[in-house]
Amino acid sequence: MGNALTNSEKSKGTVMLYRKWGSEKDEVVNYTSSIDSDKEIMEEVKLTMKAHIISLYLSGYIKKETTKKILAALNEFKEISQGYEDVHEALEDFLLKNVGEEAGWIGLGRSRNDHVATALRLKLRNKLIELLTEINSLRKTLLDKAKEHITTIFPSYTHLQLAQPTTFAHYLTYIEEELASRWEIIFFTLKLVNRSPLGSGAIVGTNVKIDREKEAELLGFDDIVYNTLSATSSRADIITTISELTVLMVVLSRIAEDLIFFSSNKLLKLPDSHVSTSSLMPQKRNPVTMEILRAKVSESIGILTSLLSIYKGLPTGYNLDLQEMNKYYWLAVNYTISSIRVLESLFSQIQINKVNIDESSLATDDAELLSINKKVPYRSAYFEIAKKVREGSYKSTLKIEDSINMKAVIGSPNFDLITNLIKSRKTKLEEDEKEIEVYKLKIISKVGELQVIENGIEE
Ligand code: ARG
């Protein structure tokens, strides 16, 4: 048969399956190869291939004996050597070498375009589940810490100038709420990502009768990406995800900036494992993890910019430019996961110093009280207090604790109100923890069915 490998080709090591020129030493081959970034998706490419092979078997295209041999070889594929265009070529070559010409059946109804799109979604899905679980652990740590700090007085700032007294619990529950919103939107992007492009061929589908819905089911996808143009050449769901991760990172960056400022002003003590000292100045406690986090957020913005820039001019249908986006996905997700973990470690060990808050921060409370108690318009009360502050004669009638407990609106640091808020946030968090766990188990059980079919073939 035309495509059978000659013995000399078999012994040559790397074989160019899809083109007839070049070698692994060729700079042009290496320039266009995705082997390095494909290492990230090797397992997902194998799983995609497994679903494809089983699907061809179930539709009666490949005999049981052949299927068995191909699957056994597939499970042995552990390493991608250099010189191939990509993991797909390396895998096909490996199967041909280990099974022989019969392995060529895998090319039926399959393109690298639908396979890479599937593998990317599988990998991103797993990473997002990991990230969502990590966000929840951070949320839990923040709420637990908040419970310990309901009465811990802490300053608040606008324009980075002292504003009004608050509590550390108030600050922590702010971060938790920010994270909860990001969690929700990232979970939504997970559902967009978890749809199967498999069986779409190179662009318009295939003449081979592939049950796309069955394949999707076996890979634990929620649904399929219907239109085959979209399935093979769109990366919009992935970019949406990365853009939401970038928003999360920007939120984290502001927290890192706060922590650097708070520690610089001795409002709190960062854990020893999060600071490093100076080689010259022995007293220094430099907030290094937060500095690195801040820098990684800048990189993340760069990653999103790269993705958008590569993507925006591409005509519909697969273009090799898409390949150059792949490496950025994992970089962005890994930065996000590690940043969440670092913050979790920091907040679980953080210590708050006893702080003296300047009395002037109570001026607003005094002005509000004056207006309410004396029934004068707020602006008149404001001017009366402002005059005293300017003249240096302002003395508050209040204690800091009173200021906090007088706050009457939900979401303020009032000790009782925030105690209740922490309780309801905990309940919301528990619901979210359950939701992601159920989602994960559903995937595991569906992929388990694929394994059951494989075992049946291997018997
Ligand atoms: N390696 C490519 C990628 O990662 C997939 C191959 C598609 N190549 C092609 N010539 N159609 O996106």
Residues whose N, C-alpha, C, O or C-beta is under 5 A from the ligand:
A	BS01	LIG	S34 D86 R112 N113 V116 L322 Q323
